[in-house]
Amino acid sequence: MIMDCLRWRTNNDIDNILSRLIEPKEMYDAVRDSQLIGMTGYCRQGRPVFALGVGMSGYNKATVDHYVQSHIQINEYRDRVLLPEATKKMGHYVGTCLKILDMSNLKLSALNQLKILTTISTVDDLNYPEKTDVYYIVNAPYIFSACWKVVRPLLQERTKHKIRVLQGCGKDELLQVMDATVLPFFCQNGSKQTGSSQGSTKGLDDCYSSSHPFHKELYNYIKQKSYSVSKYLGPSPCSSLHVEVPEADAETQIFETAIETAIVKLRDETLSINDNGKTMNDV
């Protein structure tokens, strides 16, 4: 697995991916507006805390290559910049992060995004393993519960322990491991997430926005690296960087099939309910 990872990094020039800007800037903003991820701070053990708007991400404003490039750049920035800084600050090694996955607005149309999500998860599984200590699932609607019921029995015990499905926005549980200032806006009591590919909450609380401090720091870091490289090698092409993604392993393919089957079944049940004049609220 290590040799495969090294070959992947060499063949796709991953060591230099932090010098490849997503251009023009409007395209970078479009990626940020439809692939909702941000960093809100650090937990009490010094691990970076990432927020992901799983249910609100549309993945509909850029190419797959743009989304994969952006995801890898955040991974590399985490590993090369954030984690070493956290280690220095804490006085002990910090090599992992926490992720809070917001399932608000998750719909049956999520089936359309399954391929790109599988591609991104394959990149992580094969080349960035064991970098996340815990995945916190919050604001989970019925569709997530239906899929989770199918997928959970297929997971290894070690993986099950890393995924924690919290009640509601999960504020009380999350405050046991991080300060209130680190909680993403969708975990605040009384907050209602309106962020999406169509627009999100404004201001610094919107950790997904390209104007959030984390994304500004990341963009400026890549821009500076790009400028340094261009002085010696000339400007990089503006086209998106294509990264070869290995085929998902058998286990991932089983998960993908199980989720797809669950969503299709749920969609058929919903259609049947609607035909009978009932709504999901009635059920």
C-alpha positions as CSV (number, residue, x, y, z in Angstrom):
1,M,0.0,0.0,0.0
2,I,2.9,2.3,0.8
3,M,4.5,1.6,-2.6
4,D,1.2,2.2,-4.4
5,C,0.8,5.5,-2.6
6,L,4.3,6.6,-3.5
7,R,3.8,5.7,-7.2
8,W,0.5,7.6,-7.1
9,R,2.2,10.7,-5.7
10,T,5.0,10.5,-8.2
11,N,2.8,9.8,-11.2
12,N,0.5,12.7,-10.4
13,D,3.1,15.1,-9.0
14,I,1.3,15.4,-5.7
15,D,4.3,16.9,-4.0
16,N,3.8,20.0,-6.1
17,I,0.0,20.2,-6.0
18,L,0.1,23.0,-3.5
19,S,1.6,25.2,-6.2
20,R,-1.3,24.6,-8.6
21,L,-4.0,27.2,-8.2
22,I,-7.5,26.5,-9.3
23,E,-8.0,29.4,-11.8
24,P,-9.6,31.7,-12.6
25,K,-10.5,32.9,-9.1
26,E,-14.2,32.6,-10.0
27,M,-13.7,28.9,-10.6
28,Y,-12.1,28.5,-7.2
29,D,-15.0,30.3,-5.6
30,A,-17.4,28.1,-7.5
31,V,-15.7,25.0,-6.1
32,R,-15.9,26.4,-2.5
33,D,-19.6,27.2,-3.0
34,S,-20.5,23.7,-4.1
35,Q,-18.0,21.5,-2.3
36,L,-18.7,22.6,1.3
37,I,-15.8,22.1,3.6
38,G,-14.1,24.3,6.1
39,M,-11.9,24.3,9.2
40,T,-13.4,25.8,12.3
41,G,-10.4,25.5,14.7
42,Y,-8.8,22.9,17.0
43,C,-10.2,20.5,19.6
44,R,-8.8,20.5,23.1
45,Q,-6.2,17.9,22.1
46,G,-5.0,20.1,19.3
47,R,-6.5,18.3,16.4
48,P,-7.9,20.4,13.5
49,V,-11.7,20.3,13.3
50,F,-13.2,20.2,9.8
51,A,-16.8,20.8,8.9
52,L,-18.4,19.2,5.8
53,G,-21.8,20.2,4.4
54,V,-22.5,16.7,3.0
55,G,-26.2,17.3,2.4
56,M,-25.8,20.8,1.0
57,S,-22.9,20.2,-1.4
58,G,-24.1,20.2,-5.0
59,Y,-20.8,19.3,-6.8
60,N,-22.5,21.0,-9.8
61,K,-20.4,24.1,-10.5
62,A,-17.1,22.6,-11.6
63,T,-15.5,19.5,-13.1
64,V,-14.7,16.4,-11.2
65,D,-11.0,17.2,-11.7
66,H,-11.5,20.5,-9.9
67,Y,-13.2,18.9,-6.9
68,V,-10.6,16.2,-6.6
69,Q,-7.8,18.7,-6.9
70,S,-9.3,20.9,-4.2
71,H,-9.8,17.9,-1.9
72,I,-6.2,16.8,-2.2
73,Q,-4.9,20.3,-1.7
74,I,-6.8,20.5,1.6
75,N,-5.4,17.1,2.6
76,E,-1.9,18.2,1.8
77,Y,-2.2,21.6,3.5
78,R,-3.5,19.8,6.6
79,D,-0.6,17.4,6.6
80,R,2.2,19.8,5.7
81,V,1.1,23.0,7.5
82,L,-1.8,22.5,10.0
83,L,-0.7,19.3,11.7
84,P,3.0,20.4,12.1
85,E,1.8,23.7,13.5
86,A,-0.5,21.9,15.9
87,T,2.3,19.6,17.0
88,K,4.6,22.5,17.8
89,K,1.9,24.4,19.7
90,M,0.8,21.4,21.8
91,G,4.3,20.1,22.5
92,H,3.4,16.6,21.4
93,Y,2.7,14.9,18.1
94,V,-0.6,15.7,16.4
95,G,-1.2,13.7,13.3
96,T,-5.0,13.4,12.9
97,C,-8.1,15.6,12.6
98,L,-11.8,15.5,13.5
99,K,-14.6,15.8,11.0
100,I,-18.2,17.0,11.6
101,L,-20.5,15.9,8.8
102,D,-23.7,18.0,8.5
103,M,-26.4,15.9,6.8
104,S,-28.9,18.8,6.6
105,N,-30.9,18.9,3.3
106,L,-29.7,15.4,2.3
107,K,-32.1,14.2,-0.3
108,L,-32.8,11.3,-2.6
109,S,-30.9,13.2,-5.4
110,A,-27.7,12.4,-3.4
111,L,-27.6,9.3,-5.6
112,N,-26.4,11.6,-8.4
113,Q,-23.3,12.6,-6.4
114,L,-22.4,9.1,-5.3
115,K,-19.7,8.6,-7.9
116,I,-17.8,11.7,-7.1
117,L,-18.1,11.1,-3.3
118,T,-16.7,7.5,-3.9
119,T,-13.8,9.0,-6.0
120,I,-12.9,11.3,-3.2
121,S,-13.2,8.7,-0.5
122,T,-11.0,6.3,-2.5
123,V,-8.3,9.0,-2.7
124,D,-8.5,9.2,1.1
125,D,-8.6,5.5,1.8
126,L,-5.6,4.6,-0.4
127,N,-3.4,7.6,0.1
128,Y,-4.4,9.4,3.3
129,P,-5.4,6.5,5.6
130,E,-6.0,7.0,9.4
131,K,-5.9,10.8,9.2
132,T,-9.3,11.2,10.8
133,D,-9.9,10.1,14.4
134,V,-13.6,10.5,14.5
135,Y,-16.4,11.4,12.1
136,Y,-19.3,13.1,13.9
137,I,-22.6,12.9,12.0
138,V,-25.1,15.7,12.8
139,N,-28.5,16.8,11.6
140,A,-29.2,13.4,10.1
141,P,-32.5,13.2,8.2
142,Y,-34.5,10.0,7.5
143,I,-32.6,9.2,4.3
144,F,-29.3,9.0,6.1
145,S,-30.8,6.7,8.8
146,A,-32.1,4.4,6.0
147,C,-28.6,4.3,4.3
148,W,-26.8,3.9,7.6
149,K,-28.9,1.0,8.6
150,V,-27.8,-0.8,5.4
151,V,-24.1,0.2,5.5
152,R,-23.3,-0.1,9.2
153,P,-23.3,-4.0,9.4
154,L,-20.8,-4.0,6.5
155,L,-18.2,-1.9,8.4
156,Q,-15.3,-3.3,10.3
157,E,-15.6,-2.8,14.1
158,R,-12.7,-0.4,14.1
159,T,-14.4,1.8,11.5
160,K,-17.8,1.7,13.4
161,H,-16.1,3.1,16.5
162,K,-14.8,6.1,14.4
163,I,-18.3,7.1,13.2
164,R,-20.6,8.7,15.8
165,V,-24.1,9.6,14.8
166,L,-25.2,12.4,17.2
167,Q,-28.7,13.6,18.2
168,G,-29.8,16.7,16.4
169,C,-27.0,19.2,15.9
170,G,-24.8,17.4,18.4
171,K,-23.8,20.5,20.3
172,D,-23.7,18.9,23.8
173,E,-21.6,15.9,22.7
174,L,-19.2,18.1,20.7
175,L,-18.7,20.5,23.5
176,Q,-17.1,17.6,25.4
177,V,-14.1,17.6,23.0
178,M,-14.0,21.2,21.7
179,D,-14.8,24.8,22.9
180,A,-18.0,26.5,21.8
181,T,-16.0,28.9,19.6
182,V,-14.9,25.9,17.5
183,L,-18.4,24.6,16.8
184,P,-19.5,25.1,13.2
185,F,-22.5,27.3,12.7
186,F,-24.8,24.4,12.0
187,C,-24.1,23.0,15.5
188,Q,-25.3,26.1,17.3
189,N,-28.6,25.9,19.1
190,G,-31.3,27.7,17.2
191,S,-29.2,28.0,14.1
192,K,-30.7,26.9,10.8
193,Q,-28.4,26.1,8.0
194,T,-29.2,27.9,4.8
195,G,-25.8,27.4,3.3
196,S,-25.8,25.5,0.0
197,S,-24.7,25.6,-3.6
198,Q,-27.3,28.4,-3.9
199,G,-25.8,30.6,-1.2
200,S,-24.9,30.2,2.5
201,T,-24.9,32.1,5.8
202,K,-22.6,35.2,5.6
203,G,-19.8,36.4,7.7
204,L,-17.0,34.6,9.5
205,D,-19.3,31.9,10.9
206,D,-19.7,30.5,7.3
207,C,-16.7,28.2,7.4
208,Y,-17.4,27.1,3.9
209,S,-17.0,30.5,2.3
210,S,-13.9,31.4,0.2
211,S,-13.7,34.5,2.4
212,H,-13.4,32.6,5.6
213,P,-9.9,33.0,7.2
214,F,-9.0,29.3,6.7
215,H,-9.8,29.4,2.9
216,K,-8.1,32.7,2.5
217,E,-4.9,31.4,4.2
218,L,-5.1,28.2,2.0
219,Y,-5.6,30.2,-1.2
220,N,-2.8,32.7,-0.4
221,Y,-0.5,29.8,0.5
222,I,-1.1,28.1,-2.9
223,K,-0.9,31.4,-4.7
224,Q,2.5,32.1,-3.1
225,K,3.8,28.6,-4.0
226,S,2.5,29.0,-7.5
227,Y,4.3,32.4,-7.9
228,S,7.6,30.9,-6.6
229,V,7.4,28.0,-9.1
230,S,6.4,30.2,-12.0
231,K,9.5,32.4,-11.5
232,Y,11.7,29.4,-12.4
233,L,9.5,27.2,-14.6
234,G,7.0,29.6,-16.1
235,P,3.3,30.0,-15.4
236,S,1.2,26.8,-14.7
237,P,-1.6,26.0,-17.1
238,C,-5.0,27.4,-16.0
239,S,-6.8,24.1,-16.8
240,S,-7.7,21.8,-13.9
241,L,-5.2,19.3,-12.8
242,H,-6.2,15.7,-13.7
243,V,-5.3,13.3,-10.9
244,E,-5.5,9.6,-11.6
245,V,-7.7,7.9,-9.0
246,P,-7.3,4.1,-8.6
247,E,-10.3,1.9,-8.8
248,A,-12.1,1.6,-5.5
249,D,-11.4,-1.6,-3.6
250,A,-13.9,-4.3,-3.3
251,E,-15.1,-3.1,0.1
252,T,-15.8,0.4,-1.1
253,Q,-17.7,-1.0,-4.1
254,I,-19.9,-3.0,-1.8
255,F,-20.6,0.1,0.2
256,E,-21.5,2.1,-2.9
257,T,-23.8,-0.6,-4.1
258,A,-25.5,-0.9,-0.7
259,I,-26.1,2.9,-0.5
260,E,-27.3,3.0,-4.1
261,T,-29.7,0.2,-3.4
262,A,-31.0,1.8,-0.2
263,I,-31.6,5.2,-2.0
264,V,-33.4,3.6,-4.9
265,K,-35.6,1.6,-2.5
266,L,-36.3,4.7,-0.5
267,R,-37.2,6.6,-3.7
268,D,-39.5,3.9,-4.8
269,E,-41.2,3.9,-1.4
270,T,-41.6,7.7,-1.5
271,L,-43.1,7.6,-4.9
272,S,-45.6,4.9,-3.7
273,I,-46.4,7.0,-0.7
274,N,-47.0,10.1,-2.9
275,D,-49.2,8.1,-5.2
276,N,-51.4,7.2,-2.2
277,G,-51.8,10.8,-1.3
278,K,-49.5,10.7,1.8
279,T,-46.3,12.7,2.6
280,M,-43.2,11.6,4.3
281,N,-44.4,13.6,7.4
282,D,-47.5,11.4,7.5
283,V,-45.3,8.4,7.6
